[in-house]
Amino acid sequence: MTIHIVNGPNLNLVGKREPEIYGNVSLDNYLGDLGTEFKDRTDIKVFQSNAEGELIDYLQEIGFDESAKIIVNAGALGHTSLGLGDCIRAISAPVIDVHISNVYARESFRQNSFVTPAAVGTISGLGLEGYRLAIEWFLRK
Ligand code: DQA
């Protein structure tokens, strides 16, 4: 099994971006450590882009691989991108939607999602631990 973690715009800045919301741990470092921690149980690949088309291209590329499981944090694009939602519906690999912050406790514009309804499930508000929980769920399936 390969677990792909796909992060959208501005998630490369987690660690220095609005630390009161997203914490001060770098997401790159955190996900790198998860890769090491889980290396005997699964292969973890991380992809980040600030560009909607690049995220869709990547999901199309990996999304028909029978061994692929996908964790997506689309960042702000989750709230705006019908294209990403359609892409997740189009591919065959299961997707878990993750948000670091609790989007339902924030501004109302964060409460609409094109990604969540296309995903198997969602984790929101559990900080960076949300990624670990999604990995563990896939490993138990
Ligand atoms: C986010 C929540 C989004 O509303 C925001 O635009 C992000 C990060 C999160 O992980 O909490 O960029 O997806």
Boltz pocket constraint, residues with backbone or C-beta under 6 A from the ligand:
constraints:
  - pocket:
      binder: B
      contacts: [[A, 9], [A, 10], [A, 11], [A, 73], [A, 74], [A, 75], [A, 76], [A, 77], [A, 78], [A, 98], [A, 99], [A, 100], [A, 101], [A, 102], [A, 103], [A, 110]]
      max_distance: 6.0
